[in-house]
């Protein structure tokens, strides 16, 4: 029975991640398909640029909260299940079954993962706070959301590696999930990395 609940919780994590809030908000409230505007990415940054700040913030918050919800559901089974449910939620966000497997870049999802893990697994807010601060420091210095996101994800994985090395095997699963998420974020930003190299990446102006 525990194995069945474990599988169901992990599956629910992926399905929650597959809910494309950027597309839902764009189509329902603005009559626009975000995939046809701006960068074409159905994520919070593009939603903010195309639909406005209110829409962008809403997408970011909802994309983060769906991962928190997935981790909470999984944590009712076990800490390991919460961890894997959260990771699968991030994966679902990038490759959503409800949007032909074309999703976002997992930045808001990463923060949802860190927030959910901080609340339900680690019981330590610094797992969320440190990468969050790193994001805004890099964003303030360079004005590139993509660069700040990548730096924050690497910072998060290094922190998790340093604080969880050794101990039981679940720690190594956590480290593996963290680095897999970082690699996924870097991969999803490969076009942005090329634009940064060519000095063509858009910069934010509000910080």
C-alpha positions in Angstrom: 0.0 0.0 0.0 2.8 2.4 0.8 4.4 1.7 -2.6 1.1 2.6 -4.3 0.8 5.9 -2.4 4.4 6.6 -3.2 3.8 6.1 -7.0 0.5 8.1 -6.9 2.1 11.0 -5.0 5.0 11.2 -7.5 2.6 11.0 -10.5 0.5 13.8 -9.0 3.7 15.9 -8.7 4.3 15.5 -12.4 0.7 16.3 -13.3 0.7 19.4 -11.0 3.8 20.6 -12.7 2.2 20.1 -16.1 -0.5 22.7 -15.4 0.7 25.6 -17.7 -0.4 28.6 -15.6 1.2 31.1 -18.0 -0.9 29.7 -20.8 -4.1 29.6 -18.7 -3.7 33.2 -17.5 -2.8 34.4 -20.9 -5.7 32.8 -22.7 -8.4 33.3 -20.0 -7.7 36.9 -19.0 -5.8 38.3 -21.9 -6.9 36.2 -24.9 -3.3 35.6 -25.8 -1.3 32.5 -26.3 2.1 33.3 -24.8 3.8 30.9 -27.1 3.1 33.3 -30.0 4.5 36.4 -28.3 7.8 37.6 -26.9 10.3 34.8 -26.4 7.5 32.3 -26.9 8.3 30.8 -23.5 5.3 30.0 -21.3 6.9 31.2 -18.1 6.7 34.1 -15.7 9.4 36.3 -17.3 7.7 36.2 -20.7 4.3 36.6 -19.1 5.5 39.8 -17.4 7.0 41.2 -20.6 4.0 40.4 -22.8 1.0 40.7 -20.4 2.3 43.0 -17.7 3.7 42.9 -14.2 0.6 41.6 -12.6 0.3 38.6 -14.9 4.0 37.9 -14.6 4.0 37.9 -10.8 0.8 35.7 -10.8 2.5 33.1 -13.0 5.7 33.0 -10.9 3.7 32.6 -7.7 1.5 29.9 -9.1 4.4 28.0 -10.7 6.2 28.0 -7.4 3.2 27.1 -5.3 2.3 24.0 -7.4 5.7 22.6 -6.5 5.2 23.4 -2.8 1.9 21.6 -3.0 3.5 18.6 -4.7 6.1 18.3 -2.0 3.5 18.6 0.7 1.5 15.8 -0.8 4.6 13.6 -1.2 5.8 14.4 2.3 2.6 12.9 3.7 4.0 9.6 2.4 7.7 10.1 3.3 10.4 12.8 3.0 11.9 10.9 0.0 8.5 10.9 -1.7 8.2 14.6 -1.1 11.6 15.3 -2.6 10.9 13.2 -5.7 7.3 14.6 -6.1 8.8 18.1 -6.1 11.5 17.2 -8.6 8.9 15.6 -10.9 6.7 18.7 -10.6 9.6 20.8 -11.9 10.1 18.3 -14.7 6.4 18.5 -15.5 6.7 22.2 -15.7 9.4 22.0 -18.3 7.7 19.1 -20.2 4.0 19.4 -19.5 1.7 16.7 -20.8 -1.1 19.3 -21.0 0.9 21.6 -23.3 2.5 19.1 -25.8 5.6 18.9 -23.6 6.6 22.5 -24.3 6.9 24.3 -21.0 8.9 26.8 -19.0 12.4 27.0 -17.8 11.9 25.8 -14.2 13.1 28.9 -12.4 10.0 29.7 -10.4 9.6 25.9 -10.0 13.1 25.7 -8.5 12.2 28.2 -5.9 9.0 26.3 -5.2 11.1 23.2 -4.7 13.4 25.0 -2.3 10.6 26.6 -0.4 8.7 23.3 -0.1 11.8 21.4 0.9 12.6 24.1 3.5 9.1 23.8 5.0 8.3 20.1 4.8 11.7 18.3 4.7 14.6 20.4 5.9 12.8 22.6 8.4 15.5 25.2 7.5 14.7 28.4 5.7 18.3 29.0 4.6 17.9 26.4 1.8 15.5 28.9 0.2 16.9 32.2 1.4 20.5 31.8 0.2 19.7 31.1 -3.5 17.0 33.7 -3.4 19.5 36.4 -2.3 22.0 35.1 -4.9 19.4 35.6 -7.6 18.9 39.3 -6.7 22.5 40.0 -6.2 23.4 38.8 -9.6 20.4 40.4 -11.1 21.3 43.7 -9.6 24.9 43.4 -10.9 24.2 42.2 -14.4 20.5 42.8 -15.1 20.0 39.4 -16.8 17.3 37.2 -15.4 18.7 34.2 -17.1 22.2 34.6 -15.6 20.8 35.3 -12.2 18.6 32.2 -12.4 21.5 29.9 -13.4 23.8 31.3 -10.7 21.0 30.8 -8.1 20.5 27.2 -9.1 24.2 26.4 -9.0 24.4 28.2 -5.6 21.5 26.1 -4.3 23.0 22.8 -5.5 26.4 23.7 -3.9 24.7 24.5 -0.7 22.7 21.3 -0.6 25.8 19.3 -1.5 27.8 20.9 1.4 25.0 20.5 3.9 24.0 17.0 3.1 27.1 15.2 2.1 27.4 11.9 4.0 24.8 10.4 6.1 22.1 8.1 4.7 21.5 7.3 1.0 18.5 9.6 0.9 20.9 12.5 1.2 22.6 11.4 -2.0 19.2 11.2 -3.8 18.6 14.8 -2.7 22.0 15.9 -4.0 21.3 14.1 -7.3 17.8 15.7 -7.6 19.3 19.1 -6.9 22.0 18.9 -9.5 19.6 17.3 -12.0 17.4 20.4 -11.6 20.4 22.7 -12.0 21.4 20.9 -15.2 17.8 21.1 -16.4 17.7 24.9 -15.8 21.0 25.5 -17.6 19.8 23.3 -20.5 16.5 25.2 -20.7 18.4 28.5 -20.8 20.8 27.4 -23.6 19.3 30.0 -26.0 19.7 32.7 -23.4 23.3 31.7 -22.8 24.0 32.2 -26.5 22.3 35.6 -26.4 24.4 36.6 -23.4 27.6 35.6 -25.3 26.5 37.8 -28.2 25.3 40.6 -25.9 21.8 40.2 -27.3 20.0 39.1 -24.1 17.3 41.5 -22.8 18.1 43.3 -19.5 15.7 44.2 -16.7 15.2 47.9 -16.0 13.4 47.7 -12.6 16.4 47.0 -10.4 
